[in-house]
Amino acid sequence: MPYWRFRGMLFSCEPYRVCQRVVDTTLLALNDASLPVSLGLRPQALKLKFAAAMEDARFLRPHLSFEQFFSGVSGPEMLADDLAQTCTEFHRAFIGEVGSLVYSPIFIHNNVIYDAILDRPIATDAGNVADDERFSFEERPDWRIKFLPTLCPNCGWNLAGERESWALHCSNCDSVWGIFGQDLRRIDFGVVSDGGNTESAIYLPFWRIRSRVEGLSLQSYADLVRLANLPKALRKEWSDLDFYFWSPAFKIQPAHFLRLARQMTLSQPTKNLERHLPKSPLYPITLPMSDAADGLKIVLAQTAMDKKSLFPRLGEIHIQAEEFLLVYFPFAANSTEFIQSQLQCSIQRSALSFARTL
């Protein structure tokens, strides 16, 4: 039986705070009310494997498209919790979402449908599935895993990256390549020097995003100081300093994502960047630039001080990402966290470990 599965970070702007949570939900992709509507915690508790055509099994073709499923996921009826109250919701955004089709095994015995994992009945009338013309089976599905050669398009060297990486890097010609479908595209990057500090344990990636904001004056550092009500005396030259949104380029728990994005955006790092990849370990890039762009309005909402004034206007504000730069920052390690001393920023080790499962 086919089920659509959605995983991702959900952010919601409500009066007057930004709420967040991790969403992992499934929904039956068949039009049959007698079958279980959800897989519950099973996809999280059991090990999944890639689907493959088998001679002794048949796969039911989904009735529900992922677009139909996703429109339901984004509706309050699918998220009946603290993020889906009847109060006003000014804006909602999904970041780092992944949609997949999960097949759950069943078998039919004496006209009863059984869960093949628990070996217990789940429906008493198998005729609905076995004989109904509405139900059809996939014919010779081509679910073979396709591979992309990880050779540097610039110099032919082997690209490096971890299993969950969205982008790979070449240590031979100092380049970074993002995966776009079946293509590799070069990504502009910079590296913040660690100042010769040998204690730097890892480099974490962040997106620096130049954007066009419509409906709100936010083009310079002076505009940011006013928006966030920073305790600084405005200087005339700040009106000539460009403003950038910042976002982690890796998946992490939503609360940490908001904190890091806000802290980096308020800091507006302006240090000179090197164009050579460091020898220290690079944390994998797991959040593509498109997902970072989806979260810009959430970062804006979290950064603004006067949320009561801004939130009702979020629907009128449009943010268009125009330029991305991948920036690696060195983080030194201690027993419990990684620390970026120049920005006074830290990330717990446990948070990064958990982020690998998102």
C-alpha positions in Angstrom: 0.0 0.0 0.0 1.4 3.4 -0.9 1.7 6.2 1.7 3.0 9.8 1.1 5.5 10.9 3.7 6.5 14.4 4.5 9.4 15.5 6.7 10.6 19.0 7.3 10.8 22.0 9.6 7.6 24.0 10.0 7.6 27.7 11.0 4.5 29.7 11.8 4.1 33.4 12.6 1.4 33.9 15.2 0.5 36.7 17.5 3.2 37.6 18.2 5.9 35.0 18.0 7.5 32.6 15.6 6.6 29.0 16.5 8.5 26.0 15.1 8.5 22.2 15.1 9.7 19.2 13.1 7.0 17.6 11.0 7.1 13.9 10.0 3.7 12.7 8.8 2.2 10.1 6.4 -1.1 9.8 4.6 -2.6 6.9 2.7 -2.4 7.5 -1.1 -5.5 5.4 -1.8 -9.1 6.2 -1.9 -10.3 3.6 0.6 -11.6 4.6 4.0 -11.3 1.0 5.3 -7.5 1.1 5.3 -5.3 2.8 7.9 -5.1 6.5 7.0 -1.5 6.8 8.4 1.6 4.8 9.2 1.9 6.5 12.5 5.5 6.2 13.9 6.4 3.3 11.8 8.6 5.2 9.2 10.6 6.7 12.1 10.9 3.4 14.1 11.6 0.9 11.4 14.5 0.9 8.9 13.4 1.8 5.4 15.0 0.5 2.2 14.7 1.6 -1.4 11.7 0.2 -3.3 12.6 -2.4 -5.9 10.4 -4.5 -8.3 9.9 -8.0 -6.9 8.4 -11.0 -8.6 6.4 -12.1 -5.6 4.9 -8.7 -4.8 2.7 -6.1 -6.4 2.6 -2.4 -5.7 -0.7 -0.4 -5.7 -0.6 2.8 -7.8 -1.3 5.9 -5.7 -4.6 7.8 -6.3 -3.4 10.9 -4.4 -0.6 13.1 -5.9 2.1 14.6 -3.8 0.7 18.1 -4.6 -2.7 17.1 -3.2 -1.0 15.5 -0.1 1.2 18.6 0.5 -1.8 20.9 0.3 -3.4 18.9 3.1 -0.2 18.9 5.1 0.0 22.7 5.0 -3.6 22.9 6.1 -4.7 23.2 9.8 -6.6 19.9 9.7 -3.3 18.0 9.3 -1.5 19.8 12.0 -4.0 20.0 14.9 -1.6 21.1 17.6 -0.1 24.2 19.1 0.8 25.5 15.6 -2.7 25.1 14.2 -4.8 26.9 16.6 -7.8 29.0 15.6 -5.9 32.2 16.2 -4.6 34.3 13.4 -1.7 32.9 11.4 0.2 35.6 9.5 2.7 33.4 7.7 3.7 29.7 7.4 6.8 28.2 5.8 8.3 24.8 5.4 12.1 24.6 5.2 14.2 21.5 4.3 11.1 19.5 3.4 11.4 16.0 1.9 8.6 14.2 0.2 8.7 10.5 -0.5 6.4 7.6 -1.3 6.5 4.7 1.3 5.1 1.3 0.5 3.8 -0.7 3.5 3.5 -4.5 3.0 0.1 -6.3 3.3 -1.2 -9.7 2.4 -4.7 -11.1 1.8 -6.0 -14.3 3.4 -9.7 -15.4 3.5 -10.8 -12.1 2.1 -9.1 -10.3 5.1 -6.3 -7.8 4.6 -3.4 -8.3 7.0 -0.5 -6.1 8.0 2.5 -8.1 6.9 4.7 -6.6 9.6 2.5 -7.1 12.6 0.7 -10.1 11.1 -2.7 -8.8 12.2 -5.9 -7.9 10.3 -6.4 -4.2 9.3 -9.5 -4.6 7.0 -12.1 -7.3 6.7 -13.1 -6.8 3.0 -10.2 -7.5 0.7 -12.5 -7.2 -2.3 -12.2 -3.4 -2.2 -8.5 -3.7 -3.1 -8.3 -6.9 -5.1 -11.3 -6.4 -7.4 -12.2 -2.7 -7.5 -11.5 -1.2 -10.8 -10.3 2.0 -9.1 -7.3 0.1 -7.8 -4.5 -0.6 -10.2 -1.0 -2.0 -9.9 2.4 -0.5 -11.0 3.5 -2.4 -14.1 7.3 -3.1 -14.1 8.2 0.0 -12.0 11.7 1.3 -12.8 12.9 2.1 -9.4 16.6 1.5 -10.0 19.0 3.7 -8.1 20.7 6.1 -10.5 24.2 7.4 -9.8 25.8 10.7 -10.6 29.6 10.6 -11.2 31.3 12.7 -8.5 34.2 13.9 -10.6 35.0 17.6 -10.5 33.6 19.2 -13.7 36.5 21.7 -13.6 39.6 19.5 -13.1 38.4 15.9 -13.1 39.5 15.3 -9.4 37.4 13.2 -7.1 34.8 15.3 -5.2 34.4 14.8 -1.5 31.3 14.9 0.7 29.3 12.9 3.2 26.3 10.7 2.5 23.7 13.4 3.3 25.6 16.2 1.5 23.7 18.3 -1.0 27.0 19.9 -2.3 30.5 18.4 -2.8 33.9 20.0 -2.7 37.1 19.6 -4.7 40.3 19.9 -2.8 42.4 20.0 -5.9 41.0 23.2 -7.5 39.3 24.6 -4.4 35.7 24.5 -5.7 32.3 23.6 -4.4 29.6 22.0 -6.5 25.8 21.8 -5.8 23.7 18.9 -7.0 20.8 20.1 -9.2 19.0 17.1 -10.5 21.5 15.2 -12.7 23.8 18.2 -13.0 26.6 19.6 -10.9 26.8 23.4 -10.7 29.6 25.5 -9.2 28.8 27.5 -6.1 30.6 30.7 -5.1 32.1 30.4 -1.6 34.3 32.1 0.9 36.1 30.9 4.0 36.6 32.9 7.2 40.2 32.5 8.4 40.7 30.9 11.8 43.7 33.2 12.4 46.1 30.3 12.7 44.1 28.8 15.6 44.9 25.1 15.6 42.0 24.4 18.0 39.4 25.0 15.1 37.8 21.6 14.9 35.2 22.1 12.2 34.0 24.6 9.6 30.2 25.1 9.4 28.6 26.4 6.2 26.2 29.4 6.1 24.3 31.1 3.2 24.8 34.8 2.8 21.8 36.0 0.7 21.4 39.3 -1.0 17.7 39.9 -1.5 15.3 42.4 -2.9 12.6 43.2 -0.3 9.3 44.8 -1.5 6.9 46.3 1.0 9.5 47.1 3.6 12.6 49.3 3.7 15.4 46.9 4.2 18.3 47.5 1.9 21.1 48.6 4.2 22.6 48.0 7.6 21.0 51.2 8.8 17.6 49.7 7.9 18.5 46.6 9.9 19.5 48.6 13.0 16.1 50.3 12.9 14.1 47.1 12.2 15.8 45.2 15.1 16.0 48.2 17.3 19.6 47.5 18.0 21.2 49.5 20.8 23.5 51.5 18.5 23.7 55.1 17.5 23.0 55.3 13.7 25.9 56.3 11.6 25.5 58.0 8.2 27.9 55.5 6.5 25.7 52.6 7.5 23.2 53.6 4.8 25.8 52.6 2.3 26.5 49.2 3.7 24.6 46.4 2.0 22.2 44.2 4.0 22.3 40.4 3.7 20.1 37.7 5.2 22.1 34.8 6.7 20.9 31.2 7.1 22.5 27.9 8.2 23.4 25.8 5.1 22.7 22.7 7.1 19.6 21.2 8.6 19.3 21.6 12.4 16.4 21.6 14.9 14.0 24.5 14.2 14.8 26.4 17.4 18.5 26.3 16.7 17.9 27.3 13.1 16.0 30.4 14.1 18.6 31.4 16.7 21.5 31.0 14.3 19.8 32.7 11.4 18.8 35.7 13.6 22.2 35.9 15.3 24.1 35.8 12.0 21.8 38.3 10.3 22.1 40.8 13.2 25.9 40.4 13.2 26.3 41.0 9.4 29.8 39.5 9.3 32.0 41.6 7.0 35.4 40.0 7.4 37.6 39.4 4.3 37.0 36.0 2.9 39.5 33.5 1.6 38.9 31.5 -1.6 40.8 28.4 -0.6 39.1 25.4 1.2 40.6 24.7 4.6 42.3 21.5 5.6 40.1 21.2 8.7 36.9 19.1 8.4 34.0 20.7 6.6 30.5 20.0 7.9 28.2 18.8 5.1 25.9 21.2 3.3 22.5 19.7 3.8 20.2 22.7 3.2 20.1 23.8 -0.4 20.0 27.5 -1.3 16.3 27.1 -2.5 15.3 26.0 1.0 17.2 28.8 2.6 15.4 31.2 0.3 12.0 29.8 1.5 12.9 30.8 5.1 13.8 34.5 4.5 10.5 35.9 5.6 10.7 33.7 8.8 14.2 35.1 9.5 12.8 38.6 8.9 9.9 38.0 11.4 12.3 36.6 14.0 14.7 39.5 13.6 12.2 42.3 13.9 11.7 43.8 17.3 8.2 45.3 16.7 6.4 42.1 15.8 3.0 43.5 16.5 3.5 46.1 13.7 5.3 43.8 11.3 3.3 40.5 11.4 0.0 41.9 10.0 2.0 43.2 7.0 3.9 39.9 6.2 1.4 39.0 3.5 2.2 42.3 1.7 6.0 41.9 2.0 7.8 40.0 -0.8 11.4 38.8 -0.6 13.3 37.7 -3.7 16.7 36.1 -3.2 19.1 37.4 -5.8 22.6 36.3 -4.9 23.9 33.4 -2.8 27.4 33.1 -1.2 28.4 30.0 0.7 30.5 31.0 3.7 32.5 28.6 6.0 33.1 29.7 9.6 35.6 28.0 11.9 34.2 26.6 15.1 36.4 25.4 17.9 35.3 22.4 20.0 35.0 21.8 23.7 33.4 19.0 25.6 29.8 20.0 24.9 29.7 22.5 22.1 31.3 24.2 19.1 32.2 27.9 19.5 32.7 30.7 17.0 34.5 33.2 19.2 34.5 36.1 16.7 30.7 36.1 16.4 30.1 34.9 20.0 28.1 32.1 18.6 27.9 28.5 19.7 26.2 25.2 18.7 25.7 22.2 21.0 27.4 19.0 19.8 24.2 17.1 20.5 22.2 19.4 18.2 24.6 18.7 15.3 24.4 15.0 16.0 20.6 15.1 16.0 20.6 17.2 12.8 22.0 14.3 10.8 18.7 12.5 11.2 16.5 15.4 9.9 
